[in-house]
Amino acid sequence: EREITFEVTGDCRILGVDNGHYQSVQSYQSNTIITSQGRALLIIQANRAADNVSIRAVSGDLTSSLVPIEVKKT
């Protein structure tokens, strides 16, 4: 299991993180989570002015590619 920190940029907020394990006592209100069987979940909410959001996951010396998300207004 690894600790993952999510870096989020753009006009949005992190609603929570989770790893899917029923016995997890980690805070949902964080940008960091310890994986369970390699699983981690990040939930974000775009604000009204958001156009684009980018997310990167960092764990020790490993860094993911930047993941861009286009926010569409309805």
Distance bins in CASP14 RR format, pairs under 12 A and 6 or more apart:
PFRMAT RR
TARGET T0000
AUTHOR 0000-0000-0000
RMODE 2
METHOD distances of the structure
MODEL  1
1 19 0 0 0 0 1 0 0 0 0 0 0
1 21 0 0 0 0 1 0 0 0 0 0 0
1 24 0 0 0 0 0 1 0 0 0 0 0
1 26 0 0 0 0 0 1 0 0 0 0 0
1 33 0 0 0 0 1 0 0 0 0 0 0
1 34 1 0 1 0 0 0 0 0 0 0 0
1 35 1 0 1 0 0 0 0 0 0 0 0
1 36 1 0 0 1 0 0 0 0 0 0 0
1 37 0 0 0 0 1 0 0 0 0 0 0
1 38 1 0 0 1 0 0 0 0 0 0 0
1 39 0 0 0 0 1 0 0 0 0 0 0
1 40 0 0 0 0 1 0 0 0 0 0 0
1 59 0 0 0 0 0 1 0 0 0 0 0
2 19 0 0 0 0 0 1 0 0 0 0 0
2 32 0 0 0 0 0 1 0 0 0 0 0
2 33 0 0 0 0 1 0 0 0 0 0 0
2 34 1 0 0 1 0 0 0 0 0 0 0
2 35 1 0 1 0 0 0 0 0 0 0 0
2 36 0 0 0 0 0 1 0 0 0 0 0
2 37 0 0 0 0 0 1 0 0 0 0 0
2 38 1 0 0 1 0 0 0 0 0 0 0
2 39 0 0 0 0 0 1 0 0 0 0 0
2 40 0 0 0 0 1 0 0 0 0 0 0
2 57 0 0 0 0 0 1 0 0 0 0 0
2 58 0 0 0 0 0 1 0 0 0 0 0
2 59 1 0 1 0 0 0 0 0 0 0 0
2 60 1 0 0 1 0 0 0 0 0 0 0
2 61 0 0 0 0 0 1 0 0 0 0 0
2 62 0 0 0 0 1 0 0 0 0 0 0
3 17 0 0 0 0 0 1 0 0 0 0 0
3 19 0 0 0 0 0 1 0 0 0 0 0
3 26 0 0 0 0 1 0 0 0 0 0 0
3 30 0 0 0 0 0 1 0 0 0 0 0
3 31 0 0 0 0 0 1 0 0 0 0 0
3 32 1 0 0 1 0 0 0 0 0 0 0
3 33 1 0 0 1 0 0 0 0 0 0 0
3 34 1 0 1 0 0 0 0 0 0 0 0
3 35 1 0 0 1 0 0 0 0 0 0 0
3 36 0 0 0 0 0 1 0 0 0 0 0
3 38 0 0 0 0 0 1 0 0 0 0 0
3 40 0 0 0 0 1 0 0 0 0 0 0
3 57 0 0 0 0 0 1 0 0 0 0 0
3 58 0 0 0 0 1 0 0 0 0 0 0
3 59 1 0 0 1 0 0 0 0 0 0 0
3 60 1 0 0 1 0 0 0 0 0 0 0
3 62 0 0 0 0 0 1 0 0 0 0 0
4 17 0 0 0 0 1 0 0 0 0 0 0
4 18 0 0 0 0 0 1 0 0 0 0 0
4 19 0 0 0 0 1 0 0 0 0 0 0
4 26 0 0 0 0 0 1 0 0 0 0 0
4 30 0 0 0 0 0 1 0 0 0 0 0
4 31 0 0 0 0 1 0 0 0 0 0 0
4 32 1 0 0 1 0 0 0 0 0 0 0
4 33 1 0 1 0 0 0 0 0 0 0 0
4 34 1 0 0 1 0 0 0 0 0 0 0
4 35 1 0 0 1 0 0 0 0 0 0 0
4 36 0 0 0 0 0 1 0 0 0 0 0
4 38 0 0 0 0 1 0 0 0 0 0 0
4 39 0 0 0 0 0 1 0 0 0 0 0
4 40 1 0 1 0 0 0 0 0 0 0 0
4 41 0 0 0 0 0 1 0 0 0 0 0
4 42 0 0 0 0 1 0 0 0 0 0 0
4 55 0 0 0 0 0 1 0 0 0 0 0
4 56 0 0 0 0 0 1 0 0 0 0 0
4 57 1 0 1 0 0 0 0 0 0 0 0
4 58 1 0 0 1 0 0 0 0 0 0 0
4 59 1 0 1 0 0 0 0 0 0 0 0
4 60 0 0 0 0 1 0 0 0 0 0 0
4 62 0 0 0 0 1 0 0 0 0 0 0
4 63 0 0 0 0 0 1 0 0 0 0 0
4 64 0 0 0 0 1 0 0 0 0 0 0
5 14 0 0 0 0 0 1 0 0 0 0 0
5 17 0 0 0 0 1 0 0 0 0 0 0
5 30 0 0 0 0 1 0 0 0 0 0 0
5 31 1 0 0 1 0 0 0 0 0 0 0
5 32 1 0 1 0 0 0 0 0 0 0 0
5 33 0 0 0 0 1 0 0 0 0 0 0
5 34 0 0 0 0 0 1 0 0 0 0 0
5 35 0 0 0 0 0 1 0 0 0 0 0
5 40 0 0 0 0 0 1 0 0 0 0 0
5 42 0 0 0 0 0 1 0 0 0 0 0
5 55 0 0 0 0 0 1 0 0 0 0 0
5 56 0 0 0 0 1 0 0 0 0 0 0
5 57 1 0 0 1 0 0 0 0 0 0 0
5 58 1 0 1 0 0 0 0 0 0 0 0
5 59 1 0 0 1 0 0 0 0 0 0 0
5 60 0 0 0 0 1 0 0 0 0 0 0
5 62 0 0 0 0 0 1 0 0 0 0 0
5 63 0 0 0 0 1 0 0 0 0 0 0
5 64 0 0 0 0 0 1 0 0 0 0 0
6 12 0 0 0 0 0 1 0 0 0 0 0
6 14 1 0 0 1 0 0 0 0 0 0 0
6 15 0 0 0 0 0 1 0 0 0 0 0
6 16 0 0 0 0 1 0 0 0 0 0 0
6 17 1 0 0 1 0 0 0 0 0 0 0
6 18 0 0 0 0 0 1 0 0 0 0 0
6 30 0 0 0 0 1 0 0 0 0 0 0
6 31 1 0 1 0 0 0 0 0 0 0 0
6 32 1 0 0 1 0 0 0 0 0 0 0
6 33 1 0 0 1 0 0 0 0 0 0 0
6 40 0 0 0 0 1 0 0 0 0 0 0
6 41 0 0 0 0 1 0 0 0 0 0 0
6 42 1 0 1 0 0 0 0 0 0 0 0
6 43 0 0 0 0 0 1 0 0 0 0 0
6 44 0 0 0 0 1 0 0 0 0 0 0
6 53 0 0 0 0 0 1 0 0 0 0 0
6 54 0 0 0 0 0 1 0 0 0 0 0
6 55 1 0 0 1 0 0 0 0 0 0 0
6 56 1 0 0 1 0 0 0 0 0 0 0
6 57 1 0 1 0 0 0 0 0 0 0 0
6 58 1 0 0 1 0 0 0 0 0 0 0
6 59 0 0 0 0 0 1 0 0 0 0 0
6 63 0 0 0 0 0 1 0 0 0 0 0
6 64 0 0 0 0 1 0 0 0 0 0 0
6 66 0 0 0 0 0 1 0 0 0 0 0
6 67 0 0 0 0 0 1 0 0 0 0 0
7 14 0 0 0 0 0 1 0 0 0 0 0
7 31 1 0 0 1 0 0 0 0 0 0 0
7 32 0 0 0 0 0 1 0 0 0 0 0
7 42 0 0 0 0 0 1 0 0 0 0 0
7 44 0 0 0 0 0 1 0 0 0 0 0
7 53 0 0 0 0 0 1 0 0 0 0 0
7 54 0 0 0 0 1 0 0 0 0 0 0
7 55 1 0 0 1 0 0 0 0 0 0 0
7 56 1 0 1 0 0 0 0 0 0 0 0
7 57 1 0 0 1 0 0 0 0 0 0 0
7 58 1 0 0 1 0 0 0 0 0 0 0
7 59 0 0 0 0 0 1 0 0 0 0 0
7 63 0 0 0 0 1 0 0 0 0 0 0
7 64 0 0 0 0 1 0 0 0 0 0 0
7 66 0 0 0 0 1 0 0 0 0 0 0
7 67 0 0 0 0 0 1 0 0 0 0 0
8 14 1 0 1 0 0 0 0 0 0 0 0
8 15 0 0 0 0 0 1 0 0 0 0 0
8 16 0 0 0 0 0 1 0 0 0 0 0
8 17 0 0 0 0 0 1 0 0 0 0 0
8 30 0 0 0 0 0 1 0 0 0 0 0
8 31 1 0 0 1 0 0 0 0 0 0 0
8 32 0 0 0 0 0 1 0 0 0 0 0
8 42 1 0 0 1 0 0 0 0 0 0 0
8 43 0 0 0 0 0 1 0 0 0 0 0
8 44 1 0 0 1 0 0 0 0 0 0 0
8 45 0 0 0 0 0 1 0 0 0 0 0
8 46 0 0 0 0 0 1 0 0 0 0 0
8 47 0 0 0 0 0 1 0 0 0 0 0
8 50 0 0 0 0 0 1 0 0 0 0 0
8 52 0 0 0 0 0 1 0 0 0 0 0
8 53 1 0 0 1 0 0 0 0 0 0 0
8 54 1 0 0 1 0 0 0 0 0 0 0
8 55 1 0 1 0 0 0 0 0 0 0 0
8 56 0 0 0 0 1 0 0 0 0 0 0
8 57 0 0 0 0 0 1 0 0 0 0 0
8 58 0 0 0 0 0 1 0 0 0 0 0
8 66 0 0 0 0 0 1 0 0 0 0 0
8 67 0 0 0 0 1 0 0 0 0 0 0
8 68 0 0 0 0 0 1 0 0 0 0 0
8 69 0 0 0 0 1 0 0 0 0 0 0
9 31 0 0 0 0 0 1 0 0 0 0 0
9 44 0 0 0 0 0 1 0 0 0 0 0
9 50 0 0 0 0 0 1 0 0 0 0 0
9 51 0 0 0 0 0 1 0 0 0 0 0
9 52 0 0 0 0 1 0 0 0 0 0 0
9 53 1 0 0 1 0 0 0 0 0 0 0
9 54 1 0 1 0 0 0 0 0 0 0 0
9 55 1 0 0 1 0 0 0 0 0 0 0
9 56 0 0 0 0 1 0 0 0 0 0 0
9 66 0 0 0 0 1 0 0 0 0 0 0
9 67 0 0 0 0 0 1 0 0 0 0 0
9 68 0 0 0 0 1 0 0 0 0 0 0
9 69 0 0 0 0 0 1 0 0 0 0 0
10 44 0 0 0 0 1 0 0 0 0 0 0
10 45 0 0 0 0 0 1 0 0 0 0 0
10 46 0 0 0 0 1 0 0 0 0 0 0
10 47 0 0 0 0 1 0 0 0 0 0 0
10 49 0 0 0 0 1 0 0 0 0 0 0
10 50 1 0 0 1 0 0 0 0 0 0 0
10 51 0 0 0 0 1 0 0 0 0 0 0
10 52 1 0 0 1 0 0 0 0 0 0 0
10 53 1 0 1 0 0 0 0 0 0 0 0
10 54 1 0 0 1 0 0 0 0 0 0 0
10 55 0 0 0 0 1 0 0 0 0 0 0
10 66 0 0 0 0 0 1 0 0 0 0 0
10 68 0 0 0 0 0 1 0 0 0 0 0
10 69 0 0 0 0 1 0 0 0 0 0 0
10 70 0 0 0 0 0 1 0 0 0 0 0
10 71 0 0 0 0 1 0 0 0 0 0 0
11 44 0 0 0 0 0 1 0 0 0 0 0
11 45 0 0 0 0 0 1 0 0 0 0 0
11 46 1 0 0 1 0 0 0 0 0 0 0
11 47 1 0 1 0 0 0 0 0 0 0 0
11 48 0 0 0 0 1 0 0 0 0 0 0
11 49 1 0 1 0 0 0 0 0 0 0 0
11 50 1 1 0 0 0 0 0 0 0 0 0
11 51 1 0 0 1 0 0 0 0 0 0 0
11 52 0 0 0 0 1 0 0 0 0 0 0
11 53 1 0 0 1 0 0 0 0 0 0 0
11 54 0 0 0 0 0 1 0 0 0 0 0
11 69 0 0 0 0 0 1 0 0 0 0 0
11 71 0 0 0 0 1 0 0 0 0 0 0
11 73 0 0 0 0 0 1 0 0 0 0 0
12 31 0 0 0 0 0 1 0 0 0 0 0
12 42 0 0 0 0 0 1 0 0 0 0 0
12 43 0 0 0 0 0 1 0 0 0 0 0
12 44 1 0 1 0 0 0 0 0 0 0 0
12 45 1 0 0 1 0 0 0 0 0 0 0
12 46 1 0 1 0 0 0 0 0 0 0 0
12 47 1 0 1 0 0 0 0 0 0 0 0
12 48 0 0 0 0 0 1 0 0 0 0 0
12 49 0 0 0 0 1 0 0 0 0 0 0
12 50 1 0 1 0 0 0 0 0 0 0 0
12 51 0 0 0 0 0 1 0 0 0 0 0
12 52 0 0 0 0 1 0 0 0 0 0 0
12 53 1 0 1 0 0 0 0 0 0 0 0
12 54 0 0 0 0 1 0 0 0 0 0 0
12 55 0 0 0 0 1 0 0 0 0 0 0
12 69 0 0 0 0 1 0 0 0 0 0 0
12 71 1 0 0 1 0 0 0 0 0 0 0
13 29 0 0 0 0 0 1 0 0 0 0 0
13 31 0 0 0 0 0 1 0 0 0 0 0
13 42 0 0 0 0 0 1 0 0 0 0 0
13 43 0 0 0 0 1 0 0 0 0 0 0
13 44 1 0 0 1 0 0 0 0 0 0 0
13 45 1 0 1 0 0 0 0 0 0 0 0
13 46 0 0 0 0 1 0 0 0 0 0 0
13 47 1 0 0 1 0 0 0 0 0 0 0
13 48 0 0 0 0 0 1 0 0 0 0 0
13 50 0 0 0 0 1 0 0 0 0 0 0
13 53 0 0 0 0 0 1 0 0 0 0 0
14 27 0 0 0 0 0 1 0 0 0 0 0
14 28 0 0 0 0 1 0 0 0 0 0 0
14 29 1 0 0 1 0 0 0 0 0 0 0
14 30 1 0 0 1 0 0 0 0 0 0 0
14 31 1 0 1 0 0 0 0 0 0 0 0
14 32 0 0 0 0 0 1 0 0 0 0 0
14 33 0 0 0 0 0 1 0 0 0 0 0
14 41 0 0 0 0 0 1 0 0 0 0 0
14 42 1 0 0 1 0 0 0 0 0 0 0
14 43 1 0 0 1 0 0 0 0 0 0 0
14 44 1 0 1 0 0 0 0 0 0 0 0
14 45 0 0 0 0 1 0 0 0 0 0 0
14 46 0 0 0 0 0 1 0 0 0 0 0
14 53 0 0 0 0 0 1 0 0 0 0 0
14 55 0 0 0 0 1 0 0 0 0 0 0
15 28 0 0 0 0 1 0 0 0 0 0 0
15 29 0 0 0 0 1 0 0 0 0 0 0
15 30 0 0 0 0 0 1 0 0 0 0 0
15 31 0 0 0 0 0 1 0 0 0 0 0
15 41 0 0 0 0 0 1 0 0 0 0 0
15 42 0 0 0 0 1 0 0 0 0 0 0
15 43 1 0 1 0 0 0 0 0 0 0 0
15 44 1 0 0 1 0 0 0 0 0 0 0
15 45 1 0 1 0 0 0 0 0 0 0 0
15 46 0 0 0 0 0 1 0 0 0 0 0
15 47 0 0 0 0 0 1 0 0 0 0 0
16 26 0 0 0 0 0 1 0 0 0 0 0
16 27 0 0 0 0 1 0 0 0 0 0 0
16 28 1 0 1 0 0 0 0 0 0 0 0
16 29 1 0 0 1 0 0 0 0 0 0 0
16 30 1 0 0 1 0 0 0 0 0 0 0
16 31 0 0 0 0 1 0 0 0 0 0 0
16 32 0 0 0 0 0 1 0 0 0 0 0
16 33 0 0 0 0 1 0 0 0 0 0 0
16 40 0 0 0 0 0 1 0 0 0 0 0
16 41 0 0 0 0 1 0 0 0 0 0 0
16 42 1 0 0 1 0 0 0 0 0 0 0
16 43 1 0 1 0 0 0 0 0 0 0 0
16 44 0 0 0 0 1 0 0 0 0 0 0
16 45 0 0 0 0 1 0 0 0 0 0 0
17 24 0 0 0 0 0 1 0 0 0 0 0
17 26 1 0 0 1 0 0 0 0 0 0 0
17 27 0 0 0 0 1 0 0 0 0 0 0
17 28 1 0 0 1 0 0 0 0 0 0 0
17 29 0 0 0 0 1 0 0 0 0 0 0
17 30 1 0 1 0 0 0 0 0 0 0 0
17 31 1 0 0 1 0 0 0 0 0 0 0
17 32 1 0 0 1 0 0 0 0 0 0 0
17 33 1 0 1 0 0 0 0 0 0 0 0
17 34 0 0 0 0 1 0 0 0 0 0 0
17 35 0 0 0 0 0 1 0 0 0 0 0
17 36 0 0 0 0 0 1 0 0 0 0 0
17 39 0 0 0 0 0 1 0 0 0 0 0
17 40 1 0 0 1 0 0 0 0 0 0 0
17 41 1 0 0 1 0 0 0 0 0 0 0
17 42 1 0 1 0 0 0 0 0 0 0 0
17 43 1 0 0 1 0 0 0 0 0 0 0
17 44 0 0 0 0 0 1 0 0 0 0 0
17 55 0 0 0 0 0 1 0 0 0 0 0
17 57 0 0 0 0 0 1 0 0 0 0 0
18 24 1 0 0 1 0 0 0 0 0 0 0
18 25 0 0 0 0 0 1 0 0 0 0 0
18 26 0 0 0 0 1 0 0 0 0 0 0
18 27 0 0 0 0 0 1 0 0 0 0 0
18 28 1 0 0 1 0 0 0 0 0 0 0
18 29 0 0 0 0 0 1 0 0 0 0 0
18 30 0 0 0 0 0 1 0 0 0 0 0
18 32 0 0 0 0 0 1 0 0 0 0 0
18 33 1 0 0 1 0 0 0 0 0 0 0
18 34 0 0 0 0 0 1 0 0 0 0 0
18 35 0 0 0 0 0 1 0 0 0 0 0
18 36 0 0 0 0 1 0 0 0 0 0 0
18 39 0 0 0 0 1 0 0 0 0 0 0
18 40 1 0 0 1 0 0 0 0 0 0 0
18 41 1 0 1 0 0 0 0 0 0 0 0
18 42 0 0 0 0 1 0 0 0 0 0 0
18 43 1 0 0 1 0 0 0 0 0 0 0
19 25 0 0 0 0 0 1 0 0 0 0 0
19 26 1 0 0 1 0 0 0 0 0 0 0
19 27 0 0 0 0 0 1 0 0 0 0 0
19 28 0 0 0 0 0 1 0 0 0 0 0
19 30 0 0 0 0 0 1 0 0 0 0 0
19 32 0 0 0 0 0 1 0 0 0 0 0
19 33 1 0 1 0 0 0 0 0 0 0 0
19 34 1 0 0 1 0 0 0 0 0 0 0
19 35 1 0 1 0 0 0 0 0 0 0 0
19 36 1 1 0 0 0 0 0 0 0 0 0
19 37 0 0 0 0 1 0 0 0 0 0 0
19 38 1 0 0 1 0 0 0 0 0 0 0
19 39 1 0 1 0 0 0 0 0 0 0 0
19 40 1 0 1 0 0 0 0 0 0 0 0
19 41 1 0 0 1 0 0 0 0 0 0 0
19 42 0 0 0 0 0 1 0 0 0 0 0
20 26 0 0 0 0 0 1 0 0 0 0 0
20 28 0 0 0 0 0 1 0 0 0 0 0
20 33 0 0 0 0 1 0 0 0 0 0 0
20 34 0 0 0 0 0 1 0 0 0 0 0
20 35 0 0 0 0 1 0 0 0 0 0 0
20 36 1 0 1 0 0 0 0 0 0 0 0
20 37 0 0 0 0 1 0 0 0 0 0 0
20 38 0 0 0 0 1 0 0 0 0 0 0
20 39 1 0 1 0 0 0 0 0 0 0 0
20 40 0 0 0 0 1 0 0 0 0 0 0
20 41 1 0 0 1 0 0 0 0 0 0 0
21 33 0 0 0 0 0 1 0 0 0 0 0
21 34 0 0 0 0 1 0 0 0 0 0 0
21 35 0 0 0 0 1 0 0 0 0 0 0
21 36 1 1 0 0 0 0 0 0 0 0 0
21 37 1 0 0 1 0 0 0 0 0 0 0
21 38 0 0 0 0 0 1 0 0 0 0 0
21 39 0 0 0 0 1 0 0 0 0 0 0
21 40 0 0 0 0 0 1 0 0 0 0 0
21 41 0 0 0 0 0 1 0 0 0 0 0
22 36 0 0 0 0 1 0 0 0 0 0 0
23 36 0 0 0 0 1 0 0 0 0 0 0
24 30 0 0 0 0 0 1 0 0 0 0 0
24 33 0 0 0 0 1 0 0 0 0 0 0
24 34 0 0 0 0 1 0 0 0 0 0 0
24 35 0 0 0 0 0 1 0 0 0 0 0
24 36 1 0 0 1 0 0 0 0 0 0 0
24 37 0 0 0 0 0 1 0 0 0 0 0
24 39 0 0 0 0 0 1 0 0 0 0 0
24 40 0 0 0 0 0 1 0 0 0 0 0
24 41 0 0 0 0 0 1 0 0 0 0 0
25 33 0 0 0 0 0 1 0 0 0 0 0
25 34 0 0 0 0 0 1 0 0 0 0 0
25 36 0 0 0 0 0 1 0 0 0 0 0
26 32 0 0 0 0 1 0 0 0 0 0 0
26 33 1 0 0 1 0 0 0 0 0 0 0
26 34 1 0 0 1 0 0 0 0 0 0 0
26 35 0 0 0 0 0 1 0 0 0 0 0
26 36 0 0 0 0 1 0 0 0 0 0 0
26 40 0 0 0 0 0 1 0 0 0 0 0
26 41 0 0 0 0 0 1 0 0 0 0 0
27 33 0 0 0 0 1 0 0 0 0 0 0
27 34 0 0 0 0 0 1 0 0 0 0 0
28 41 0 0 0 0 1 0 0 0 0 0 0
28 42 0 0 0 0 0 1 0 0 0 0 0
28 43 0 0 0 0 1 0 0 0 0 0 0
29 43 0 0 0 0 0 1 0 0 0 0 0
30 40 0 0 0 0 0 1 0 0 0 0 0
30 42 0 0 0 0 0 1 0 0 0 0 0
30 43 0 0 0 0 0 1 0 0 0 0 0
31 40 0 0 0 0 0 1 0 0 0 0 0
31 42 1 0 0 1 0 0 0 0 0 0 0
31 43 0 0 0 0 0 1 0 0 0 0 0
31 44 0 0 0 0 1 0 0 0 0 0 0
31 55 0 0 0 0 0 1 0 0 0 0 0
31 56 0 0 0 0 0 1 0 0 0 0 0
31 57 0 0 0 0 0 1 0 0 0 0 0
31 58 0 0 0 0 0 1 0 0 0 0 0
32 40 0 0 0 0 1 0 0 0 0 0 0
32 42 0 0 0 0 0 1 0 0 0 0 0
32 57 0 0 0 0 0 1 0 0 0 0 0
32 58 0 0 0 0 1 0 0 0 0 0 0
32 59 0 0 0 0 1 0 0 0 0 0 0
32 60 0 0 0 0 0 1 0 0 0 0 0
33 39 0 0 0 0 1 0 0 0 0 0 0
33 40 1 0 1 0 0 0 0 0 0 0 0
33 41 1 0 0 1 0 0 0 0 0 0 0
33 42 1 0 0 1 0 0 0 0 0 0 0
33 43 0 0 0 0 0 1 0 0 0 0 0
33 57 0 0 0 0 1 0 0 0 0 0 0
33 58 0 0 0 0 0 1 0 0 0 0 0
33 59 0 0 0 0 0 1 0 0 0 0 0
34 40 0 0 0 0 1 0 0 0 0 0 0
34 59 0 0 0 0 1 0 0 0 0 0 0
35 41 0 0 0 0 1 0 0 0 0 0 0
35 42 0 0 0 0 0 1 0 0 0 0 0
35 57 0 0 0 0 0 1 0 0 0 0 0
35 59 0 0 0 0 1 0 0 0 0 0 0
35 62 0 0 0 0 0 1 0 0 0 0 0
38 57 0 0 0 0 0 1 0 0 0 0 0
38 59 0 0 0 0 0 1 0 0 0 0 0
40 55 0 0 0 0 0 1 0 0 0 0 0
40 57 1 0 0 1 0 0 0 0 0 0 0
40 58 0 0 0 0 0 1 0 0 0 0 0
40 59 0 0 0 0 1 0 0 0 0 0 0
40 64 0 0 0 0 0 1 0 0 0 0 0
41 57 0 0 0 0 0 1 0 0 0 0 0
42 53 0 0 0 0 0 1 0 0 0 0 0
42 55 1 0 0 1 0 0 0 0 0 0 0
42 56 0 0 0 0 0 1 0 0 0 0 0
42 57 1 0 0 1 0 0 0 0 0 0 0
42 64 0 0 0 0 0 1 0 0 0 0 0
42 67 0 0 0 0 0 1 0 0 0 0 0
42 69 0 0 0 0 0 1 0 0 0 0 0
43 55 0 0 0 0 0 1 0 0 0 0 0
44 50 0 0 0 0 1 0 0 0 0 0 0
44 53 1 0 0 1 0 0 0 0 0 0 0
44 54 0 0 0 0 0 1 0 0 0 0 0
44 55 1 0 0 1 0 0 0 0 0 0 0
44 67 0 0 0 0 0 1 0 0 0 0 0
44 69 0 0 0 0 1 0 0 0 0 0 0
44 71 0 0 0 0 1 0 0 0 0 0 0
45 53 0 0 0 0 1 0 0 0 0 0 0
45 69 0 0 0 0 0 1 0 0 0 0 0
45 71 0 0 0 0 0 1 0 0 0 0 0
46 52 0 0 0 0 1 0 0 0 0 0 0
46 53 1 0 0 1 0 0 0 0 0 0 0
46 54 0 0 0 0 0 1 0 0 0 0 0
46 55 0 0 0 0 0 1 0 0 0 0 0
46 69 0 0 0 0 1 0 0 0 0 0 0
46 70 0 0 0 0 0 1 0 0 0 0 0
46 71 1 0 1 0 0 0 0 0 0 0 0
46 72 0 0 0 0 1 0 0 0 0 0 0
46 73 0 0 0 0 1 0 0 0 0 0 0
46 74 0 0 0 0 0 1 0 0 0 0 0
47 53 0 0 0 0 1 0 0 0 0 0 0
47 71 0 0 0 0 1 0 0 0 0 0 0
47 73 0 0 0 0 0 1 0 0 0 0 0
48 71 0 0 0 0 1 0 0 0 0 0 0
48 73 1 0 0 1 0 0 0 0 0 0 0
48 74 0 0 0 0 0 1 0 0 0 0 0
49 71 0 0 0 0 1 0 0 0 0 0 0
49 73 0 0 0 0 1 0 0 0 0 0 0
50 69 0 0 0 0 1 0 0 0 0 0 0
50 70 0 0 0 0 1 0 0 0 0 0 0
50 71 1 0 1 0 0 0 0 0 0 0 0
50 72 0 0 0 0 1 0 0 0 0 0 0
50 73 0 0 0 0 1 0 0 0 0 0 0
51 68 0 0 0 0 0 1 0 0 0 0 0
51 69 0 0 0 0 0 1 0 0 0 0 0
51 70 1 0 0 1 0 0 0 0 0 0 0
51 71 1 0 1 0 0 0 0 0 0 0 0
51 72 0 0 0 0 1 0 0 0 0 0 0
51 73 0 0 0 0 1 0 0 0 0 0 0
52 66 0 0 0 0 0 1 0 0 0 0 0
52 67 0 0 0 0 0 1 0 0 0 0 0
52 68 1 0 0 1 0 0 0 0 0 0 0
52 69 1 0 0 1 0 0 0 0 0 0 0
52 70 1 0 1 0 0 0 0 0 0 0 0
52 71 1 0 0 1 0 0 0 0 0 0 0
52 72 0 0 0 0 0 1 0 0 0 0 0
53 66 0 0 0 0 0 1 0 0 0 0 0
53 67 0 0 0 0 1 0 0 0 0 0 0
53 68 1 0 0 1 0 0 0 0 0 0 0
53 69 1 0 1 0 0 0 0 0 0 0 0
53 70 0 0 0 0 1 0 0 0 0 0 0
53 71 1 0 0 1 0 0 0 0 0 0 0
53 72 0 0 0 0 0 1 0 0 0 0 0
54 64 0 0 0 0 0 1 0 0 0 0 0
54 65 0 0 0 0 0 1 0 0 0 0 0
54 66 1 0 1 0 0 0 0 0 0 0 0
54 67 1 0 0 1 0 0 0 0 0 0 0
54 68 1 0 1 0 0 0 0 0 0 0 0
54 69 1 0 0 1 0 0 0 0 0 0 0
54 70 0 0 0 0 0 1 0 0 0 0 0
54 71 0 0 0 0 0 1 0 0 0 0 0
55 63 0 0 0 0 0 1 0 0 0 0 0
55 64 0 0 0 0 1 0 0 0 0 0 0
55 65 0 0 0 0 1 0 0 0 0 0 0
55 66 1 0 0 1 0 0 0 0 0 0 0
55 67 1 0 1 0 0 0 0 0 0 0 0
55 68 0 0 0 0 1 0 0 0 0 0 0
55 69 1 0 0 1 0 0 0 0 0 0 0
56 62 0 0 0 0 0 1 0 0 0 0 0
56 63 1 0 0 1 0 0 0 0 0 0 0
56 64 1 0 1 0 0 0 0 0 0 0 0
56 65 1 0 0 1 0 0 0 0 0 0 0
56 66 1 0 1 0 0 0 0 0 0 0 0
56 67 1 0 0 1 0 0 0 0 0 0 0
56 68 0 0 0 0 0 1 0 0 0 0 0
56 69 0 0 0 0 0 1 0 0 0 0 0
57 63 1 0 0 1 0 0 0 0 0 0 0
57 64 1 0 1 0 0 0 0 0 0 0 0
57 65 0 0 0 0 1 0 0 0 0 0 0
57 66 0 0 0 0 0 1 0 0 0 0 0
57 67 0 0 0 0 1 0 0 0 0 0 0
58 64 1 0 0 1 0 0 0 0 0 0 0
58 65 0 0 0 0 0 1 0 0 0 0 0
58 66 0 0 0 0 0 1 0 0 0 0 0
END
